[in-house]
């Protein structure tokens, strides 16, 4: 479950921006939230009055090609986040010291911190 301040804005972001990149299905909408099928589970967006996003990731995707996913997000208007002290490439992807993972971070329309990871 991901909390959001503006349900319609978040639904549009997840449906129009994230769905093509991460394979989210069409949302099921009820009076309390929006549920996007994702893999074998669901991402549920629930609106809370005066919601304020935290500074830690709330959701991440495992991807086969981090560069392609980051490029698709940027093409859709998403800004990949950069952190001081992290040696991130031109796409904003960080490679773990052991070389086993490439990770990128970005915010959704509500400020929630999301990530993508390519293993090995």
N, C-alpha and C positions, 0 to 999 in steps of 0.2 A: 504494500500500500504506500502510495506517495501522496503526501498532503500538498495541496495547491491553494493559492489565494483566489485565482480566477479560473473557474472550471472550463469555460468555453475557450479561453486563450490556451490553457494547457491541453485540452482535447485537440485543438488545431495543431499545436506544436508536436504532440506525440503522433497524431495521425498524418500530418503533412510532411513533417521534417524527419522524425525518427522512424516511422513505419517503413519507408522505402530502404533505409540503411540497415535496420535491424530486423526486418521481416515481421513487424507487428501486424496483426490482423485488424479487421474493422472492429470498432468498439461496440460493446454492449452497453447501453445507456439505461440507467434507472434513476430513481429520484435521489439517490444518495451518492452516486459516482459513475465513473466511466471505466469499463474494464476492457483492456486490450489484450487479446491472446498473444502470447510470446513464448515460443518454444512449447514446452509442456506445461506452462503455467500461465499466469495472468498478471498484468500490471494494472492495479486499480488506482485511479486518481480520485481523491476525495477532497472536496473543498472545505476549508475551515476559515471562518472569519478571521481577518487580520493575520493570516499565516505568514510566518517569516522563516525562510529557509536557513538551515544550519550550514556550518562550514565543512562538514564531512560528507563523503559520498553516500548516497542513499540507494543507488542502483548502478550496476555495471553490466556490460555485455562482453562475452567472449567472442572474438572475431577471428577469422582466418587471415585477414589482411588488414592490419591496423592503418596502414597508409591509405588504402582505398576507402576505408570507413571514414577516416579523418577528412580526406579530400571531399567525399560526398557531403559530410556535415558542413564543411566550410562553404561548399557550393550552394548549400541551402540556407546560408546566412548565419551559421553557428560559429562562435569564436572559441577556438581551442585555448584553454587556459595555460598560462606559463607561470612557473614557480621559481623564485630565486633559489639558486644553488642546485637546481636540477639541470642537467645537460640535455635539453630538449632539442630535437631537430627542427627543421623549417616548418614542419606540420604541427609542432607542439608535442610530439611524441617523445617520451622518455624511455630509454632502454635500461633495464635493470643491470646492476653491476656484473651479474653472472651471465648476461646476455640472454637469459631465458624468457624475458617478457618485454613487450613494447606496450606502453600504457599512455593513454591520452585522457584528459579531463575536460569537461565542458559543463555549462549550466543549461538547465531547461528554461522554459519561458517564465518559470516562477522563482528561479534562482537556486533550485535544488541542484546539488553537485552530482553529476553522472560521470561514468567512465567507460572506456573501451579497453580491452586487453587482448593482445595476441601472444599466445604462449609459444615458446620455442621457435 
